[in-house]
Protein backbone atom coordinates (compact mmCIF):
# COMPACT_ATOMS: atom_id res chain seq x y z
CA UNK A 1 0.00 0.00 0.00
CA UNK A 2 1.15 3.49 -0.70
CA UNK A 3 0.10 6.91 0.49
CA UNK A 4 0.37 9.92 -1.76
CA UNK A 5 3.18 12.44 -1.53
CA UNK A 6 0.57 14.90 -0.27
CA UNK A 7 0.15 12.78 2.87
CA UNK A 8 3.91 12.72 3.34
CA UNK A 9 4.11 16.51 3.08
CA UNK A 10 1.04 17.02 5.29
CA UNK A 11 2.45 14.87 8.09
CA UNK A 12 5.83 16.61 7.94
CA UNK A 13 4.21 20.04 7.79
CA UNK A 14 2.09 19.36 10.86
CA UNK A 15 5.17 18.21 12.78
CA UNK A 16 7.11 21.30 11.70
CA UNK A 17 4.26 23.56 12.76
CA UNK A 18 3.97 21.72 16.07
CA UNK A 19 7.59 22.58 16.86
CA UNK A 20 7.15 26.29 16.16
CA UNK A 21 6.87 28.44 19.30
CA UNK A 22 3.36 29.62 20.14
CA UNK A 23 2.31 32.72 18.22
CA UNK A 24 4.81 32.16 15.40
CA UNK A 25 4.02 31.06 11.87
CA UNK A 26 5.95 29.66 8.91
CA UNK A 27 5.50 30.78 5.32
CA UNK A 28 4.87 28.35 2.49
CA UNK A 29 8.26 29.02 0.87
CA UNK A 30 10.38 27.98 3.88
CA UNK A 31 8.11 24.97 4.47
CA UNK A 32 8.53 23.98 0.82
CA UNK A 33 12.30 24.47 0.94
CA UNK A 34 12.78 22.31 4.02
CA UNK A 35 10.71 19.55 2.38
CA UNK A 36 12.26 20.04 -1.08
CA UNK A 37 8.87 20.43 -2.76
CA UNK A 38 7.34 23.10 -4.96
CA UNK A 39 5.60 25.89 -3.01
CA UNK A 40 2.66 25.63 -5.42
CA UNK A 41 2.16 21.95 -4.66
CA UNK A 42 2.62 22.45 -0.92
CA UNK A 43 0.07 25.31 -1.01
CA UNK A 44 -2.56 22.81 -2.15
CA UNK A 45 -1.71 20.53 0.77
CA UNK A 46 -1.81 23.47 3.18
CA UNK A 47 -5.23 24.51 1.84
CA UNK A 48 -6.55 21.03 2.63
CA UNK A 49 -5.08 21.21 6.15
CA UNK A 50 -6.71 24.62 6.67
CA UNK A 51 -10.10 23.31 5.47
CA UNK A 52 -9.70 20.32 7.79
CA UNK A 53 -9.18 22.57 10.81
CA UNK A 54 -5.59 21.64 11.67
CA UNK A 55 -3.90 24.89 10.72
CA UNK A 56 -4.76 28.47 9.86
CA UNK A 57 -3.38 30.92 7.37
CA UNK A 58 -1.99 34.10 8.92
CA UNK A 59 -1.97 37.17 6.67
CA UNK A 60 0.39 40.11 6.78
CA UNK A 61 4.12 40.76 6.69
CA UNK A 62 4.84 37.96 9.15
CA UNK A 63 2.16 35.75 7.70
CA UNK A 64 2.28 32.07 7.02
CA UNK A 65 0.71 29.06 8.62
CA UNK A 66 0.35 27.97 12.21
CA UNK A 67 -1.17 25.04 14.03
CA UNK A 68 -4.55 25.69 15.64
CA UNK A 69 -5.44 22.21 16.85
CA UNK A 70 -3.76 20.79 19.96
CA UNK A 71 -1.04 18.26 19.03
CA UNK A 72 -2.39 15.74 21.51
CA UNK A 73 -5.66 15.77 19.54
CA UNK A 74 -4.10 15.14 16.12
CA UNK A 75 -3.43 11.55 15.13
CA UNK A 76 -1.61 10.30 12.07
CA UNK A 77 -4.93 8.85 10.94
CA UNK A 78 -6.64 12.25 11.19
CA UNK A 79 -4.13 13.74 8.78
CA UNK A 80 -4.21 10.74 6.45
CA UNK A 81 -8.01 10.93 6.27
CA UNK A 82 -7.87 14.68 5.61
CA UNK A 83 -5.58 14.13 2.63
CA UNK A 84 -6.54 10.69 1.31
CA UNK A 85 -10.18 10.48 2.35
CA UNK A 86 -11.78 7.66 4.28
CA UNK A 87 -12.59 5.10 1.61
CA UNK A 88 -11.26 1.60 2.06
CA UNK A 89 -7.93 0.67 0.51
CA UNK A 90 -9.34 -2.58 -0.86
CA UNK A 91 -12.63 -3.45 -2.51
CA UNK A 92 -13.24 -6.82 -4.08
CA UNK A 93 -13.65 -6.36 -7.81
CA UNK A 94 -15.03 -9.81 -8.59
CA UNK A 95 -18.66 -10.38 -9.34
CA UNK A 96 -19.88 -12.45 -6.43
CA UNK A 97 -23.38 -13.07 -7.76
CA UNK A 98 -23.23 -16.68 -6.63
CA UNK A 99 -22.00 -15.54 -3.26
CA UNK A 100 -23.04 -12.47 -1.46
CA UNK A 101 -20.28 -9.84 -1.90
CA UNK A 102 -20.34 -9.28 1.86
CA UNK A 103 -19.05 -12.84 2.19
CA UNK A 104 -15.89 -12.28 0.14
CA UNK A 105 -13.25 -13.87 2.34
CA UNK A 106 -10.41 -11.95 0.74
CA UNK A 107 -12.12 -8.61 1.32
CA UNK A 108 -12.75 -9.58 4.95
CA UNK A 109 -9.05 -10.27 5.52
CA UNK A 110 -8.01 -7.04 3.79
CA UNK A 111 -10.55 -4.96 5.71
CA UNK A 112 -9.44 -6.44 9.04
CA UNK A 113 -5.81 -5.63 8.21
CA UNK A 114 -6.81 -2.08 7.31
CA UNK A 115 -8.78 -1.73 10.55
CA UNK A 116 -5.74 -2.81 12.59
CA UNK A 117 -3.52 -0.37 10.73
CA UNK A 118 -6.04 2.44 11.27
CA UNK A 119 -6.28 1.60 14.98
CA UNK A 120 -2.52 1.94 15.25
CA UNK A 121 -2.33 5.17 13.21
CA UNK A 122 -5.22 6.57 15.22
CA UNK A 123 -3.33 5.93 18.43
CA UNK A 124 -0.18 7.73 17.26
CA UNK A 125 -0.43 11.46 17.93
CA UNK A 126 1.65 14.35 16.70
CA UNK A 127 2.38 15.09 20.36
CA UNK A 128 4.01 11.64 20.69
CA UNK A 129 6.25 12.38 17.74
CA UNK A 130 7.15 15.93 18.76
CA UNK A 131 8.43 14.61 22.09
CA UNK A 132 11.02 12.62 20.11
CA UNK A 133 12.24 15.53 17.96
CA UNK A 134 15.87 16.35 18.57
CA UNK A 135 17.15 19.83 19.33
CA UNK A 136 18.84 20.25 15.93
CA UNK A 137 15.57 19.76 14.04
CA UNK A 138 13.79 22.17 16.37
CA UNK A 139 16.53 24.76 15.80
CA UNK A 140 16.22 24.37 12.02
CA UNK A 141 12.46 24.85 12.12
CA UNK A 142 12.62 27.78 14.52
CA UNK A 143 15.15 29.50 12.24
CA UNK A 144 12.57 29.66 9.41
CA UNK A 145 9.62 30.97 11.44
CA UNK A 146 8.09 34.40 10.96
TORLUMBA-233654 format. One record per residue (C-alpha): residue number from 1; x, y, z. Coordinates in steps of 0.1 Angstrom, whole numbers, padded with zeros to 4 digits. Layout:
+-----+-------+-------+-------+
| pos |     X |     Y |     Z |
+-----+-------+-------+-------+
| NUM |     X |     Y |     Z |
...
+-----+-------+-------+-------+
***
This chain:
+-----+-------+-------+-------+
| pos |     X |     Y |     Z |
+-----+-------+-------+-------+
|   1 |  0000 |  0000 |  0000 |
|   2 |  0012 |  0035 | -0007 |
|   3 |  0001 |  0069 |  0005 |
|   4 |  0004 |  0099 | -0018 |
|   5 |  0032 |  0124 | -0015 |
|   6 |  0006 |  0149 | -0003 |
|   7 |  0002 |  0128 |  0029 |
|   8 |  0039 |  0127 |  0033 |
|   9 |  0041 |  0165 |  0031 |
|  10 |  0010 |  0170 |  0053 |
|  11 |  0025 |  0149 |  0081 |
|  12 |  0058 |  0166 |  0079 |
|  13 |  0042 |  0200 |  0078 |
|  14 |  0021 |  0194 |  0109 |
|  15 |  0052 |  0182 |  0128 |
|  16 |  0071 |  0213 |  0117 |
|  17 |  0043 |  0236 |  0128 |
|  18 |  0040 |  0217 |  0161 |
|  19 |  0076 |  0226 |  0169 |
|  20 |  0072 |  0263 |  0162 |
|  21 |  0069 |  0284 |  0193 |
|  22 |  0034 |  0296 |  0201 |
|  23 |  0023 |  0327 |  0182 |
|  24 |  0048 |  0322 |  0154 |
|  25 |  0040 |  0311 |  0119 |
|  26 |  0059 |  0297 |  0089 |
|  27 |  0055 |  0308 |  0053 |
|  28 |  0049 |  0283 |  0025 |
|  29 |  0083 |  0290 |  0009 |
|  30 |  0104 |  0280 |  0039 |
|  31 |  0081 |  0250 |  0045 |
|  32 |  0085 |  0240 |  0008 |
|  33 |  0123 |  0245 |  0009 |
|  34 |  0128 |  0223 |  0040 |
|  35 |  0107 |  0195 |  0024 |
|  36 |  0123 |  0200 | -0011 |
|  37 |  0089 |  0204 | -0028 |
|  38 |  0073 |  0231 | -0050 |
|  39 |  0056 |  0259 | -0030 |
|  40 |  0027 |  0256 | -0054 |
|  41 |  0022 |  0220 | -0047 |
|  42 |  0026 |  0225 | -0009 |
|  43 |  0001 |  0253 | -0010 |
|  44 | -0026 |  0228 | -0021 |
|  45 | -0017 |  0205 |  0008 |
|  46 | -0018 |  0235 |  0032 |
|  47 | -0052 |  0245 |  0018 |
|  48 | -0065 |  0210 |  0026 |
|  49 | -0051 |  0212 |  0061 |
|  50 | -0067 |  0246 |  0067 |
|  51 | -0101 |  0233 |  0055 |
|  52 | -0097 |  0203 |  0078 |
|  53 | -0092 |  0226 |  0108 |
|  54 | -0056 |  0216 |  0117 |
|  55 | -0039 |  0249 |  0107 |
|  56 | -0048 |  0285 |  0099 |
|  57 | -0034 |  0309 |  0074 |
|  58 | -0020 |  0341 |  0089 |
|  59 | -0020 |  0372 |  0067 |
|  60 |  0004 |  0401 |  0068 |
|  61 |  0041 |  0408 |  0067 |
|  62 |  0048 |  0380 |  0092 |
|  63 |  0022 |  0357 |  0077 |
|  64 |  0023 |  0321 |  0070 |
|  65 |  0007 |  0291 |  0086 |
|  66 |  0003 |  0280 |  0122 |
|  67 | -0012 |  0250 |  0140 |
|  68 | -0046 |  0257 |  0156 |
|  69 | -0054 |  0222 |  0169 |
|  70 | -0038 |  0208 |  0200 |
|  71 | -0010 |  0183 |  0190 |
|  72 | -0024 |  0157 |  0215 |
|  73 | -0057 |  0158 |  0195 |
|  74 | -0041 |  0151 |  0161 |
|  75 | -0034 |  0116 |  0151 |
|  76 | -0016 |  0103 |  0121 |
|  77 | -0049 |  0089 |  0109 |
|  78 | -0066 |  0123 |  0112 |
|  79 | -0041 |  0137 |  0088 |
|  80 | -0042 |  0107 |  0064 |
|  81 | -0080 |  0109 |  0063 |
|  82 | -0079 |  0147 |  0056 |
|  83 | -0056 |  0141 |  0026 |
|  84 | -0065 |  0107 |  0013 |
|  85 | -0102 |  0105 |  0024 |
|  86 | -0118 |  0077 |  0043 |
|  87 | -0126 |  0051 |  0016 |
|  88 | -0113 |  0016 |  0021 |
|  89 | -0079 |  0007 |  0005 |
|  90 | -0093 | -0026 | -0009 |
|  91 | -0126 | -0034 | -0025 |
|  92 | -0132 | -0068 | -0041 |
|  93 | -0136 | -0064 | -0078 |
|  94 | -0150 | -0098 | -0086 |
|  95 | -0187 | -0104 | -0093 |
|  96 | -0199 | -0125 | -0064 |
|  97 | -0234 | -0131 | -0078 |
|  98 | -0232 | -0167 | -0066 |
|  99 | -0220 | -0155 | -0033 |
| 100 | -0230 | -0125 | -0015 |
| 101 | -0203 | -0098 | -0019 |
| 102 | -0203 | -0093 |  0019 |
| 103 | -0191 | -0128 |  0022 |
| 104 | -0159 | -0123 |  0001 |
| 105 | -0133 | -0139 |  0023 |
| 106 | -0104 | -0119 |  0007 |
| 107 | -0121 | -0086 |  0013 |
| 108 | -0128 | -0096 |  0050 |
| 109 | -0091 | -0103 |  0055 |
| 110 | -0080 | -0070 |  0038 |
| 111 | -0106 | -0050 |  0057 |
| 112 | -0094 | -0064 |  0090 |
| 113 | -0058 | -0056 |  0082 |
| 114 | -0068 | -0021 |  0073 |
| 115 | -0088 | -0017 |  0105 |
| 116 | -0057 | -0028 |  0126 |
| 117 | -0035 | -0004 |  0107 |
| 118 | -0060 |  0024 |  0113 |
| 119 | -0063 |  0016 |  0150 |
| 120 | -0025 |  0019 |  0152 |
| 121 | -0023 |  0052 |  0132 |
| 122 | -0052 |  0066 |  0152 |
| 123 | -0033 |  0059 |  0184 |
| 124 | -0002 |  0077 |  0173 |
| 125 | -0004 |  0115 |  0179 |
| 126 |  0017 |  0143 |  0167 |
| 127 |  0024 |  0151 |  0204 |
| 128 |  0040 |  0116 |  0207 |
| 129 |  0062 |  0124 |  0177 |
| 130 |  0071 |  0159 |  0188 |
| 131 |  0084 |  0146 |  0221 |
| 132 |  0110 |  0126 |  0201 |
| 133 |  0122 |  0155 |  0180 |
| 134 |  0159 |  0163 |  0186 |
| 135 |  0172 |  0198 |  0193 |
| 136 |  0188 |  0202 |  0159 |
| 137 |  0156 |  0198 |  0140 |
| 138 |  0138 |  0222 |  0164 |
| 139 |  0165 |  0248 |  0158 |
| 140 |  0162 |  0244 |  0120 |
| 141 |  0125 |  0249 |  0121 |
| 142 |  0126 |  0278 |  0145 |
| 143 |  0151 |  0295 |  0122 |
| 144 |  0126 |  0297 |  0094 |
| 145 |  0096 |  0310 |  0114 |
| 146 |  0081 |  0344 |  0110 |
+-----+-------+-------+-------+
***
